[in-house]
Amino acid sequence: MIGPGPVRASALLSSGLLAGAFFYGAVNVVYAFRRVDPQTRFTFHSALMEVNGVVMQALMGVTFFSCVLLAVRERGNSRRIAVTAAVLALAVFTITRLGNVPINQQIEQWAVATPPENYRTLLARWEAFHFTRTACAVAAFVLLTWGTLLTGSDRAPKEERP
């Protein structure tokens, strides 16, 4: 059976990569999208989502399942932290599937056809979903990092008092 070290490492690595990828998108890509003409955005957005699809879904899955496995293996505060991180990872997946993906599918059509009159409202909704899932991903990573630091300090040898 796998010990808690590799499980914790998997949770930390996958959640860090997920948070980093979404954070980069939130602070760079979203604002770059706003600076180009709509047709360029639609074309690039569609291409980006096609490439990102497999990678981001895999990161979301590994993050969620490693957090669940960590929660099963841990006790006390470490378990509560892992459960909370798993819930946040599930929220990232849910927001993505129910919020971002349907709009991505519409944007894909706009890249080859005329967008609807309300396309700016839909883009703003996509961004709101993206910022929300980014916050959840970053929170999961911060929690797992904090939990790792707490666990590490619990295992450190205690100083003897004179």
NORPEGI-V295805 format. One record per residue. N is the residue number from 0. OMEGA is omega in degrees with one decimal (none if undefined). NEAR is the number of other ideal C-beta (glycine too) atoms within 8 Angstrom. Layout:
n;omega;near
N;OMEGA;NEAR
N;OMEGA;NEAR
This chain:
n;omega;near
0;-178.7;2
1;178.2;5
2;-177.5;6
3;-179.5;8
4;178.9;6
5;178.6;8
6;178.2;13
7;179.2;12
8;178.5;8
9;179.8;10
10;-179.9;16
11;-177.6;12
12;-177.1;8
13;179.9;12
14;177.3;16
15;177.2;10
16;179.3;9
17;179.9;17
18;-179.7;13
19;179.6;8
20;179.6;11
21;179.9;14
22;177.5;11
23;178.2;9
24;-177.3;11
25;-175.4;11
26;-179.1;7
27;-172.8;8
28;-178.7;9
29;-178.0;11
30;173.8;8
31;176.6;8
32;-177.5;11
33;-175.4;6
34;-178.8;5
35;178.6;9
36;-175.8;5
37;-177.0;9
38;176.3;7
39;178.3;8
40;-177.3;11
41;-179.1;13
42;-178.5;9
43;179.6;10
44;179.7;12
45;179.8;12
46;179.5;8
47;-179.1;9
48;177.7;11
49;179.9;7
50;-177.2;7
51;-170.9;8
52;-175.8;8
53;-176.5;6
54;-176.1;9
55;176.7;11
56;177.9;8
57;178.3;8
58;178.0;12
59;-179.5;13
60;179.8;9
61;178.5;10
62;-178.6;17
63;-174.8;12
64;177.4;8
65;175.3;12
66;177.4;17
67;179.2;10
68;176.9;11
69;178.8;16
70;178.7;11
71;-174.0;6
72;-174.8;7
73;177.9;12
74;172.5;4
75;-178.2;6
76;179.7;7
77;177.6;12
78;-179.4;10
79;178.2;8
80;-179.7;14
81;178.0;16
82;179.3;10
83;177.7;10
84;177.9;17
85;178.2;12
86;177.8;8
87;177.5;13
88;176.6;17
89;177.0;9
90;177.7;10
91;-179.2;16
92;-177.6;11
93;178.2;8
94;-179.5;13
95;-175.7;13
96;-174.6;8
97;-178.3;7
98;-174.2;13
99;-174.3;12
100;178.3;9
101;178.0;8
102;175.6;13
103;-179.9;12
104;176.8;8
105;-179.9;9
106;177.3;15
107;177.8;11
108;-179.4;8
109;-179.7;12
110;-178.3;11
111;-179.1;5
112;179.1;6
113;178.5;4
114;178.3;7
115;-179.7;6
116;-174.9;3
117;-174.8;6
118;179.3;10
119;176.3;6
120;178.7;7
121;176.4;12
122;177.2;12
123;175.9;8
124;178.1;10
125;179.7;13
126;178.2;9
127;175.9;8
128;-178.5;13
129;179.3;13
130;179.2;9
131;-179.9;10
132;175.8;15
133;178.6;13
134;178.3;8
135;-179.9;13
136;178.9;17
137;179.0;11
138;178.1;9
139;179.7;18
140;179.0;13
141;178.2;8
142;-179.6;12
143;176.7;17
144;178.2;10
145;178.5;9
146;178.1;13
147;178.3;10
148;177.3;8
149;-179.6;11
150;179.0;11
151;-180.0;8
152;176.7;7
153;-175.3;6
154;-179.6;5
155;178.3;6
156;-179.0;3
157;179.4;4
158;175.6;4
159;178.5;4
160;-180.0;3
161;none;2
